[in-house]
Each structure stands twice: as C-alpha cells, then as structure tokens.
Amino acid sequence: MHEPQRRIPVALSTASVYPERAPAAFEIAALLGYDGIEVMVWSDPVSQDVAALGKLSEKYGLPIMAVHAPCLIITQRVWSPEPAVRLELARDAALALGAPTVVVHPPYRWQREYARGFAAQLDRMSQESPITVAVENMYPLRARKREWTPYYPDWDPTLAGYDNYTLDISHAAVARANPLELAERMGERLTHLHLGDGTGLGRDEHLVPGHGTQPCAEVLEHLVKTNFSGTVAVEVSTRSAKQSREKRESDLAETLEFARKYLSTPVPV
C-alpha cells in the first residue's frame, strides 16, 4: 500500500526575485500559492527590517519559515561588522518573526576569531532558544587550474560536524559534488533545503530545477523517503527576467510545480 507522507512546505526565498525586493517576493509567493517565505537578509532595507517583514507576513498571510543570516561578501556590514553578532541578530529576527530556522554559511577563513568560536556559538545558541541554525554547504573557488576553499574548515560542513544542515543543490553543482550523497551524509541533521539547479560551472547558477544537470527530483524524493520534517526553500535566479514580472512569475511557478510534483511522491508503508 502507498500513502502520501506529510506535506513538506515549499517557501520562496526573497533572493529569488532579485533585483526586485522583499515585498515583491511576498506578493508573488501569495499569488502562486507558496507555503511561506525565506528572508535573505542583505542590502535590501526591507529584508533588514523585522517590523516591516512582520507586516508583510500578516498582509499576505504567509509565514516566514527561515531567515538567512547576512553572511555574503556584500553583506559584511549589514546589522553589524561582526559576523558573530550578525548571526545572533538573525536568530533574534527569527524568534520575533516566528521562523523556526536560521540559515548560515560556514565562516570565511579570514574571519579567524569568528571561525574559532563558531561551533561553540552554535552549541550555545541551540541551548538558548528553539531556533534551528542550519549550516549550509558552499563550494571552492577555482582559477588557473587551482582550487581554493575560502571557508573554514571547508565548504562541506559535514566535515566539521554540526547539529543541523542546509543543503543547497546549486552550491553542490559548483563544488562538483553529488547533492544526493551530501543529503545522505547529512542524514537526520538535514533540516532545510535550497532548491535550485546547476550545471557544474565555476559559478553559482541557481537555475530552475530541470534546467541544469543536478538530480533535483531524486533529492526531493529522498526527502519524502526519509520523512524530512523541515522546509524546502526555492532559491533560483530570475535575473534574466530583468524587469519582466511575467517571466519571473513563470519561472517561480515552474519551480513550485516541480517541487510539489516530487515532494508528493508516495512511498511504501
């Protein structure tokens, strides 16, 4: 006999509407039927404003399911110049917004003090609140046949061993790693997924699933089979749509349809 598993929620990352801003993400997510929102905290002022985000969540009836801490190169001054403080503020924002998850990248190697205390900070934060802080897989940089990992201790967080992980399929493509194998290594500690495709080029593509070479469908089916209890967040690039809202909505509708198709796969019981 086959029965469908619990419905895994699909959220829309505000990064997916760039260069539009967070309000557009809420509007599009509500229009297309997404289950919620992941807020990428970056240069967009609305993404940094907890009160404004709360009002958007209420206006569109969409829960905020994750807060992505500001840890990109371009967000090193958002909220605070100190990365440890930015992580704490992301946790505080998640608490205020009712989001169960904070996504964070591994420390950069040059953030020596932050890197030394990163694991201990995660342990302490897990004791202070119910928020899950999920460390995301990244990728090495390549140039002139050389490869360098700017993250400490590695782009692959499973090598360090943390309590919770975010699996990003597009990042796995850049790293030329099999995302399904990464998911299996993460095991029950996999608590959040960034859905986006890639072709293995040396840049982060975040393609609509099915437009690259990654086993996106198989990863989603793996979540169903392993009774994944977290959230799938759509993180695709719609920059090619430029100012065309119609094309952007089409790409995000296609991604949602893809996610729902493979997350509804029944499994034997």
C-alpha positions in Angstrom: 0.0 0.0 0.0 1.2 3.5 -0.7 0.2 6.6 1.2 1.5 10.2 0.8 3.7 11.5 3.5 3.1 14.7 5.4 3.2 17.7 3.1 6.7 19.2 3.1 6.2 23.0 2.9 7.7 25.0 0.0 8.9 28.5 0.7 10.0 31.2 -1.6 13.4 32.9 -0.9 13.3 36.6 -1.2 16.6 36.2 -3.1 14.6 34.6 -5.9 13.0 37.9 -7.0 16.2 39.9 -7.2 16.6 42.7 -8.4 13.1 43.2 -7.0 12.9 43.4 -3.2 11.3 41.5 -0.4 7.7 42.9 -0.8 7.7 41.5 -4.4 8.6 38.1 -3.0 5.6 38.1 -0.7 3.3 39.3 -3.4 4.5 36.6 -5.9 4.5 33.8 -3.3 0.9 34.6 -2.3 -0.1 34.8 -6.0 1.5 31.4 -6.9 0.5 29.5 -3.8 3.8 29.1 -2.0 3.5 28.0 1.7 5.8 30.7 3.1 8.9 32.8 2.8 12.6 32.6 3.4 14.1 36.0 4.1 17.5 36.6 2.6 18.9 39.4 4.8 21.1 41.5 2.6 21.3 45.0 1.1 17.5 45.3 0.6 16.4 47.5 3.5 13.1 45.7 3.9 15.0 42.4 4.4 16.8 44.0 7.4 13.6 45.4 9.0 11.9 42.9 11.3 8.8 45.1 11.8 8.3 45.6 8.1 8.8 41.8 7.4 6.2 41.0 10.1 3.7 43.4 8.4 4.3 41.8 5.1 3.8 38.3 6.6 0.5 39.4 8.1 -0.7 41.2 4.9 -0.1 38.3 2.6 -1.0 35.5 5.1 2.4 33.9 4.6 4.6 32.6 7.5 8.3 33.4 7.4 9.8 29.9 7.6 13.5 30.8 7.6 15.9 33.7 8.0 19.1 33.6 6.0 21.8 35.4 8.1 23.7 38.1 6.3 27.0 36.3 5.5 27.7 37.1 1.9 30.7 39.2 0.9 28.3 42.1 0.0 26.6 41.9 3.4 29.6 42.2 5.7 28.3 45.5 7.2 24.6 44.6 7.4 23.3 44.8 11.0 26.9 44.7 12.4 30.5 44.4 11.1 30.9 41.4 13.4 29.8 38.1 11.9 29.0 36.5 15.3 26.7 39.5 16.1 25.0 39.2 12.7 24.3 35.5 13.5 22.8 36.4 16.9 20.7 39.1 15.3 19.4 36.7 12.7 18.4 34.3 15.5 16.6 37.2 17.2 14.8 38.1 14.0 13.7 34.5 13.5 12.3 34.5 17.1 10.4 37.7 16.5 9.0 36.5 13.2 8.1 33.0 14.3 10.6 31.4 11.8 11.9 28.1 13.0 15.2 28.2 11.1 18.2 30.4 10.5 20.5 29.6 7.6 24.2 30.4 7.9 27.3 29.8 5.8 30.5 28.4 7.3 32.9 31.2 8.4 35.3 32.6 5.9 38.9 31.7 6.7 39.9 35.3 7.3 37.2 35.6 10.0 39.6 33.9 12.4 38.0 34.8 15.7 34.5 34.0 14.5 35.7 30.7 12.9 37.4 29.6 16.1 34.3 30.2 18.2 31.7 29.2 15.5 30.9 25.7 16.7 30.7 26.8 20.3 28.4 29.7 19.4 26.1 27.3 17.6 26.0 25.0 20.6 25.2 27.9 22.9 22.5 29.3 20.7 20.8 25.9 20.5 20.5 25.9 24.2 19.2 29.5 24.4 16.2 29.2 22.0 14.3 26.7 19.9 15.6 28.2 16.7 17.4 25.7 14.4 20.6 27.1 13.0 21.4 25.1 9.9 24.9 25.4 8.3 24.8 25.5 4.5 27.2 23.7 2.1 29.2 26.1 0.0 31.8 25.5 -2.7 35.5 26.0 -3.5 36.8 28.7 -5.8 38.8 27.8 -9.0 41.2 29.8 -11.1 44.0 28.8 -13.4 43.6 25.1 -12.6 43.9 25.9 -8.9 41.3 25.3 -6.3 40.9 27.1 -3.0 38.3 26.9 -0.3 37.6 30.2 1.3 35.5 28.6 4.1 36.7 27.3 7.4 37.3 24.4 7.9 35.8 23.5 4.5 33.0 24.3 2.0 31.4 21.0 3.1 30.0 21.5 6.7 29.7 17.7 7.3 33.5 17.6 7.6 33.2 19.7 10.7 30.1 18.1 12.0 27.2 20.4 13.1 23.8 19.6 14.6 21.9 20.9 11.6 22.5 21.5 7.9 21.0 23.3 4.9 21.6 21.5 1.6 22.0 23.8 -1.4 21.8 21.9 -4.6 23.2 24.7 -6.8 26.2 25.0 -4.4 26.8 21.3 -4.7 26.9 21.7 -8.5 29.6 24.4 -8.3 31.6 22.1 -5.9 31.1 19.2 -8.4 29.7 17.2 -5.5 26.7 14.8 -5.7 23.9 16.5 -3.7 22.2 13.2 -3.1 25.3 11.9 -1.5 25.6 15.1 0.6 22.0 14.6 1.7 22.7 11.1 2.8 25.8 12.2 4.7 23.8 14.9 6.4 21.2 12.3 7.4 18.7 13.3 10.1 20.6 16.6 10.6 19.4 17.8 7.2 16.8 20.3 8.3 16.5 22.8 5.4 16.9 22.6 1.6 17.6 25.3 -1.0 16.1 24.1 -4.3 17.9 25.3 -7.4 19.7 23.6 -10.3 23.2 24.0 -11.7 25.5 22.6 -14.5 28.8 22.3 -12.7 30.2 25.6 -13.9 32.6 27.6 -11.7 29.8 29.9 -10.7 26.7 29.7 -8.6 23.8 29.4 -11.1 20.6 28.7 -9.1 18.7 27.6 -12.2 15.1 26.5 -12.3 15.1 22.8 -11.4 15.3 20.6 -14.6 17.3 23.3 -16.4 20.6 22.0 -15.2 22.3 18.7 -14.6 21.7 18.0 -10.9 19.4 15.2 -9.5 16.9 17.7 -8.1 14.0 15.3 -8.4 15.9 12.5 -6.7 16.9 14.8 -3.8 13.2 15.8 -3.3 12.2 12.1 -3.4 14.9 11.4 -0.9 13.3 13.9 1.5 10.0 12.2 1.2 11.5 8.7 1.8 13.4 9.9 4.9 10.4 11.7 6.5 12.1 15.1 6.2 10.5 17.4 8.7 12.0 20.7 7.5 11.3 23.2 4.7 12.2 23.3 1.1 13.1 26.9 0.1 13.1 27.8 -3.6 16.3 29.8 -4.3 16.5 30.3 -8.0 17.9 33.2 -10.0 15.4 35.2 -12.1 17.8 38.0 -13.0 17.5 37.0 -16.7 13.9 38.1 -16.4 15.2 41.6 -15.7 12.2 43.8 -15.2 9.7 41.3 -16.7 7.4 40.3 -13.8 5.6 37.9 -16.1 8.8 35.9 -16.8 9.8 35.9 -13.2 6.4 34.6 -12.1 6.6 31.9 -14.8 10.0 30.7 -13.6 8.9 30.6 -10.0 5.6 28.9 -10.8 7.5 26.2 -12.8 9.8 25.7 -9.8 6.9 25.4 -7.4 5.2 22.9 -9.7 8.4 20.9 -9.9 8.8 20.8 -6.1 5.2 19.8 -5.4 5.4 17.1 -8.0 8.4 15.3 -6.5 7.5 16.0 -2.9 4.2 14.3 -3.3 5.7 11.1 -4.4 4.1 8.3 -2.3 6.3 5.8 -0.5 5.6 2.2 0.6 4.2 1.9 4.2 
